[in-house]
């Protein structure tokens, strides 16, 4: 059966991997997931990720999790826009996560950006998730 929320599944895998103190986790690959991971890498929430080809047209993402003094760098990872209820915000209404200490990841016409990058580019879009 098809998965109804692939991005939510990846975020849950990251949360579960950090609770189990894993150094790396795997998730099925897609362009949206890779773009969200790129934002997380740019903002310093994960060490990195790479796409691994499995053959037969399938691939998966190997995600290296990041820790600081044994504690996960990501304290909170929450899905905002869900398949049953999409949340769109204009550039002036983009959420500020913990007064700027966290980030919101936004899917915009210019690609997947953090809230600060979206404000700088003066674009709004679908708020995918928040990270702290």
Secondary structure, DSSP 4 states (H G I P E B T S, - for coil): ---S-HHHHHHHHHHHHHHTT-SEEEEE--HHHHHHHHHHHHTTSEEEEEEEEEETTEEEEEEEE-EETTEES-S-EEE-SBTTB--EE-GGG---GGGGTSEEEEEETTEEEEHHHHHHHT--EEEEEEE-
